[in-house]
Amino acid sequence: MDIRKDTGTNEIVNHQLAQIADWSTLFIEQTTRDCDKIMFDVICGDFNIDNMSPGEAHMARHDLFDTYDDVCRERSGKDHPWTIGTEMRNPYLHDDVVSTPEGLKTVLEDPYLRQHYIIDADLETATMDTIYNAKIKKDNDGNVLLSPVGGRRRIDVVLFKKQVPVDVTNYSFVTRLAKLTDHIPVAATFRCSQ
């Protein structure tokens, strides 16, 4: 398949999600002994899908998310209201307002600014073209139209295995790398509950 003509509907991501589950299980099987006690099992990274975009709903329902908990999810298709997107709009990456950690923090805290600089979680198809050219929704006067999914395309995740429960004590969206990446890094602090 020519990736430049990909419509975003192929099954590559579903296959990759299945591989993550299989490889994590295999890793544990190959590296633990009977006397070992697993205190936590965490998977994190850029998954290139979000939980709320309609075009990625089938991937957001993948079995991996039955095994691993994403504390940002309220349920499949809906994130908790406190979450924000982690994929920035490329054309605006180097704007002065987001070029410092403090400026980026201000943007993330303001729903209008966030929707201007972070991609919305409303993609019907997720291709390089539709993501790069994702339009900011504006009214006739050029003002940003607020949307419940505006600025909320969250593709960077921290997942915790449900069978090895932990207490997540903090979840953060990090601004220290402003201007160095097109992602908003995420961090989680947790305590082993066993």
C-alpha positions in Angstrom: 0.0 0.0 0.0 1.3 3.5 -0.9 1.3 5.3 2.5 0.9 8.6 0.7 -2.6 7.4 -0.5 -3.5 5.9 2.9 -7.1 6.9 3.8 -6.6 6.3 7.5 -8.8 3.2 7.4 -6.2 0.5 7.2 -5.6 -2.0 10.0 -1.9 -1.2 10.7 -2.6 0.5 14.0 -4.9 -2.3 15.1 -2.2 -4.8 14.3 0.4 -2.7 16.2 -1.9 -2.5 19.3 -2.2 -6.3 19.2 1.6 -6.6 18.9 2.0 -4.4 22.0 -0.2 -6.7 24.0 1.5 -9.8 22.7 5.0 -8.5 23.2 4.4 -7.2 26.7 3.0 -10.7 27.7 5.9 -12.4 26.1 8.4 -10.1 27.8 6.9 -10.9 31.2 6.9 -14.6 30.5 10.5 -14.6 29.4 11.9 -12.4 32.1 10.1 -13.3 35.3 10.6 -16.3 37.7 8.0 -18.0 39.8 9.2 -16.1 42.9 9.0 -12.7 41.3 6.1 -10.4 42.1 5.2 -7.9 39.4 4.5 -4.6 41.1 3.6 -2.6 38.0 3.2 -3.0 34.3 3.2 0.2 32.3 3.1 1.0 28.6 3.6 4.5 27.3 4.3 6.4 24.2 2.9 8.0 21.0 0.0 5.8 19.8 -0.9 8.0 16.8 -4.6 7.5 17.6 -6.9 9.3 20.0 -9.8 8.0 22.0 -12.4 10.5 20.8 -12.1 11.0 17.0 -14.9 9.2 15.1 -12.5 7.9 12.4 -10.5 6.1 15.1 -13.3 4.8 17.3 -12.7 1.2 16.2 -9.1 1.4 17.3 -10.1 3.1 20.6 -12.1 0.0 21.3 -9.1 -2.4 20.8 -8.7 -5.2 23.3 -5.5 -3.7 24.6 -7.6 -1.1 26.4 -9.5 -3.8 28.2 -6.2 -5.1 29.6 -4.5 -1.8 30.2 -6.1 1.3 31.9 -5.7 4.8 30.4 -6.5 7.0 33.4 -7.4 9.8 30.9 -10.3 7.8 29.5 -13.8 8.1 31.0 -14.8 5.3 28.6 -14.1 4.3 25.0 -14.9 7.4 22.9 -14.8 9.9 25.7 -11.9 11.3 27.8 -12.2 12.9 31.2 -13.0 16.6 31.0 -9.6 17.5 32.5 -7.6 16.0 29.6 -6.1 18.0 26.8 -4.7 17.1 23.4 -1.1 16.2 22.9 -0.7 16.7 19.2 0.1 20.3 18.2 -0.9 21.9 14.9 2.4 21.9 12.9 1.9 25.2 11.1 1.8 27.0 14.5 4.6 25.2 16.3 7.0 28.1 16.2 4.6 30.9 17.2 6.0 33.0 20.0 3.1 32.3 22.3 4.0 28.5 22.4 7.8 28.9 22.2 8.4 29.0 26.0 7.2 26.5 28.7 5.3 29.3 30.4 3.6 30.4 27.2 2.7 26.8 26.2 1.2 26.3 29.7 -0.9 29.4 29.2 -2.1 28.1 25.9 -3.0 24.7 27.3 -5.0 26.2 30.2 -7.1 28.5 27.8 -9.7 26.5 25.8 -9.7 29.1 22.9 -5.9 29.1 22.6 -5.6 25.4 23.1 -8.1 24.8 20.3 -6.0 27.1 18.1 -2.7 25.3 18.8 -3.7 21.7 19.5 -5.5 19.4 17.0 -9.1 18.7 17.6 -10.3 15.1 18.4 -12.9 15.1 15.6 -10.9 13.5 12.7 -12.9 11.3 10.3 -9.7 10.0 8.8 -6.2 10.4 10.2 -3.7 10.8 7.4 -0.6 13.0 7.3 -2.6 15.4 5.1 -5.7 15.6 7.3 -3.7 15.9 10.4 -1.3 18.6 9.1 -4.1 20.5 7.4 -6.6 20.2 10.2 -8.5 23.5 10.2 -9.2 25.6 13.2 -13.0 26.0 13.5 -13.8 29.8 13.3 -16.9 31.9 13.0 -17.4 34.5 10.2 -15.5 37.0 12.3 -12.4 34.8 12.6 -13.1 33.9 16.3 -12.4 30.3 17.4 -15.6 28.3 17.8 -15.3 26.3 21.0 -16.0 22.6 20.7 -16.1 19.8 23.3 -13.4 18.0 21.4 -11.5 21.2 20.4 -7.7 20.9 21.1 -8.2 17.4 22.6 -6.5 15.0 20.1 -4.5 13.0 22.8 -2.2 10.5 21.1 0.4 10.3 23.8 -0.6 7.9 26.6 0.5 6.1 29.8 -1.3 2.8 30.2 -1.3 0.7 33.4 -2.2 -3.0 33.4 -5.4 -3.6 35.2 -4.3 -6.9 36.7 -1.4 -5.2 38.4 -3.2 -2.2 40.0 -1.4 0.9 40.9 -2.6 4.2 42.5 -2.0 7.0 40.1 -1.3 10.0 42.2 -0.6 12.6 39.5 -1.0 12.9 35.7 0.7 15.8 34.0 0.9 17.5 30.6 4.5 18.7 30.4 5.4 22.1 28.8 9.2 22.0 29.4 9.9 20.9 25.8 8.2 23.8 24.2 9.4 24.4 20.6 11.4 21.2 20.7 8.6 18.8 19.8 5.2 18.8 18.2 3.8 16.8 21.1 2.8 17.7 24.6 4.7 15.1 26.7 2.7 13.4 29.4 3.9 12.1 32.8 2.3 10.0 35.5 3.3 9.5 39.1 2.0 6.3 40.7 2.3 4.3 43.9 2.3 0.5 43.9 -0.8 -0.7 45.8 0.4 -4.2 46.6 
